[in-house]
């Protein structure tokens, strides 16, 4: 008994010592950032240090990734210190040795954090934990690069509180890592996606409302624009020049496929809320035709009208009035059609951006696959699909229709596990993890960067 107690005490001390090692390495990076005058980044490293005492495996792995980047930062600092002191003809050897020693210490701490995370995860849970940690570290690094090199402050918190606004890097990365864990679970993914999607919509329109009220800090460009996805397409026709939002949306669709509509669109949650809890009713003949021709007609008519009005030199007030009218029409369709018939009628029969996404998504490798041999034709996937993208005919052909938004709600309700996500050169499990990681990363990136 005494030997067992001594062994347990020794293991506890070893684990505690490893956590203190990781904590010290993180605090050294925080002090390095604070000395450079970056209080926000110092707070980020201090927050990451807290992960060293968490029991969640992905947080330990996230610390390891941040510390690995910290090794590069210490070596970079040593390199520039050598160049500066040689240029000033001052001794540099001792300072370089100290910085290299700190880099080595940080590398040991990173390895220690990785071993702790691997032990906590176990062999079966290591892949999901690595996915969560990769999303955290990748988003942290991406927002850091945006923050450092953008010509204007892109992070909302940094515009409101410049001294400590950089802490948003850590907060958004933490949120995206936790969201990844929920999205990875096929049973929880539907509810997690819906709540994250609503949060995205709420943040976007809250920024818009505050900007419209005169608080220009909430506007990235300092000017209001129509908060309607259709104008991502119409805007370039009106200006006769490509827009940044169209490029960003196009790239995200190529990376994530049609999931742009079910994860990154800030208007879709309103249609989903209108249809929530409503059973899918058979579509009348008019709405069946609208699902075929509605979006192409709205896209063509809107693009031609935007081009004409731009040529005629319409002023901003008149253009804003037309945008408001279009938005009210969209809300009316949601309130009348989506709420009455069930499903997202606006998104699948009216939204021109949805058509552009569906067509552009053909360039993306992500597809939903149905194993006809495992499927027992229970119809659960059809009843849960708000886009009406799964039909008996599409299931028999092994997939969904081209209107599928890759929301993956159908995966969680399929009790035969006949529905899977397919990606390029990877099995279903790997494809699921990669797709979820990309979705959470882009969601966090769009949420963290000022959008209005």
C-alpha positions, 0 to 999 in steps of 0.5 A: 500500500505504501509503495502504491501511494508513493508511486501515485505521489510521484506521478502527481508530482511529475504531472504537476511539474510538467504543467508548471514547465508549460506554464512558465514557457507560456508566461515567458512568451507573455512577458516577451509580448508585453515588453514589445508593447503588445498587451493584448497578445500578452493576455492571449499567452497568459490565457493559453497558459491556463490550458496547461491545467485543464483536463481536456486533451485538446487544450493541452495539444493546443498549448503544445501548438502555441508553444511550437510557434513560440519556439520560432518566435524566440529564434526569430528574436535571436536572429534579429538581435544578432543582426542589430548588434552586429550592425551596432558593433556590439557583443551579441554572443551572450544574448543569442545564447540566452534566447536560444536557451529559452527557445530550447526550454519552450520546445521541451515545454511544447513536447511535454504539453503534447505528451500530456494531451496524448495521454489524456486523449488515449488512442481512440480520442487522439484524432478528434483532440488533434482536430480541435487543437489544429482549429485553435492554433490555426485560427489563432495564427490566422487572426494574428497575421490579419491583426499584424498586417491588415491596413486597418484594425480588423478585430472588433475588440481591438477597435473598441479597446486598442490596448487589450483588443488582441485578447480576441485572438484567444477568445475566438480561437478557444470558442472555435476549438470548443465548437469543433468538439461539438460538431465532430459528434454526429449526434450533437452536430445538428444542435451545435451548428444551429446555435453557432449559426444563430450566434453568427447571425446575431453578431453580424446584425448587432454590429450592423444595428450599432453601426446604423445607430452612429457607432462607426467603430462597429463598421469596418469601412466606416460606411453601411452597406446592405446586410443581404447576401444577394448584394454580394452578387449584385454589388459588383454589377452595380459598381462594375468592379469585383467586390472583396466580399464576392472574392471571400465568399467564392474562396470559402465556397471552394474550400467548404462547398455548399456548406457556406449556406448552412454555416457562414451565411448571416441571413439563412438563420432567419429562414431557419427560425421561420421554419423551425418546428414546422413539418415539411408539407407538400409544395404547391405547384407554384413553389415547385416551379419557384424552386426550379426557376425562382433563383435564376430569375431573381439573380438575372433580374437583380444583376441587370437592374443593378447594372442599369442603376449603376450606369444611370448614377443612382445615389446612395440613398435610393440604392439603400431604399431598394436594398431595404425593399429587397430585404423586406421581400425576403423576410416576407417570403420567410414569414409566409412561405417558409413558416407555412410550408416548412423548410427553408423556402427563401433559401432554396427558391428565392435567394440568388446567392444560394444559386451561386453557391450551389453552382460554385460548390460543384468545384468543391470535393465535398459530397454527401453519400448514401449507402443504398444497401444500408438505407432502409427507406425510413425517410428520417433524412427527408423529414429533417432536411430543411432544404428538401435536398434528399429525395427517394430518387437521390438516395437510390442514386447514392447521394443528395440533390445539388441543392444540398447545403452540407448541413449534415443534419441528416447524418445524426438522424440516420439510425443505420449510419447509411449517410456519410460525408465524402472528401478527396482521397480520404475515408469517411471518418477522416473526411468528417474531421477535416470538413468539421475542422474547416467549417469551424475554422472559417466560422471562427475567422468570419466571426472574429474579423469585423464583417460589416 
